[in-house]
Amino acid sequence: MEASIQQVARLTGTTSRTLRHYDALGLLEPSRIGDNGYRWYDDGALVRLQRILLLRGLGLGLPEIRRVLDQEQDETTALRRHLEWLRGEQQRLARQVASVERTITARQDGGPLVAEDMFDGFDHTTHREEVEQRWGAAAYASSDAWWRGMTEAERAAWKARSADLVARWRAAAVADAEPGSDEAQELAARHVAWLGSIPGTPGHGTGPVREYVLGLADTYVADERFAANYGGVEGATFVRDALHEYAARHL
């Protein structure tokens, strides 16, 4: 299969100018250029373009898309992961549709409204606005794409790792460990490494920056949603103090 630049633009709803821009950025090169200067795209180029458009749909910028494509050379595996996410989104949207339909029916018929039913399917981007306000839209888009690209097994492993870290923090707090103790500082080191492993976070790939770690540590105490993870304000205060101590020593 081979398509001209005009055909590709028409099929994808983009423009020839955009496709030439992708080429100039090294993001999508045509498979060949005819004697008349026309650009042509073969199967490989079209698959790459499909991936570009999927990633753009996640809100990623072009530099980030190129990084993702360069890292994920196995196109089939990458597309399977994205397909899994699309199916998940399809199911979530179907839940939203059913939720809105139930609300409409209840309002028309005078029936009771059930909160659990009204907001079923509205839980995917719970913290999006907060993350974008704190660290920018690119940070959210990058981390969101990373999470969406995981398999169910990878997500389960990540959740297990996170739960284990929280459980260890809570156990150390209950045992009245000191924030500067070896145990607390080992947990702080694990926590900082855990933060740095999330794409889109400040310092990802090189290690979380001091201000980011300190800001989050303070939030654990100030925000009751985070404090609850560590057994309440007292436990969250222990985590905060340990992270502050770690930052003073190492960041």
C-alpha positions, 0 to 999 in steps of 0.5 A: 500500500502506498498513498500520496501526501494529498491522500494521506491528508484527506484520510487523516483530516490533517494537511499537507503542510502538517505532513511536511512539517513532520518531515522537517522535524524528522518525525515522519519521513515519506517513503519516497519522493517522486520525480515530480516532487510528490511525497509518497507514504508506504505501509511503514510510514502510515503505521508510524503516522497512525501512532503519531496521531494516537499520541497527539490524541493523548495531548503529547507535543511533537518532541515528546511523541518523537521520544516515545516513538524512538523508545518504542521500536516494536510497533506491534507491541506499542499499538497493542498497548494503545489498543488496550487503552482505547478499549478501556476508554471505550468502556469508560465512555459507555459507562458515562453514556449510561450514567447520563441516560440514567440521570435524564430518566430520573429527572424526567420521571421524578425518580431518585438520583444515586451519586454512584450511578451519576458519576460512574465512568467519570474517574479517569482524569481525577487529578488532571487539573491539579497536576496541570496547575502545579507542573503544566499540561505537558507533565500530565500528558506525559505521565498519562500516556505512560500510564495508558501505555502499560499493560494490566500486569504492569499497572498491577505491579506498579500499584503493588510497588506503591502500596508496599511503599505506603505500607512501609511508611505507615509501619515505620510511623507506628513504630515511632521511627525518627525521620532521620533514622536509617530506616526512614532515610532508606524509605525516603530514598525509595520514595524519591526513586519512585517519584523519579520513575514517573514520566512527566515529573520534574527531573524524570530520568535524572532524579527528582528536583529538590523543590518538587520533592519538598513541595510534595512532602508538604502536600502530604500533610496539607492535603487530607487526601494524601495524609489519609494514605499515611494513616492521617496527619501524624503519619504524613508528618513523619513522611514529610520530615523524613523527605525533608531530611533526605532532601537536605542530605542528598538533593 
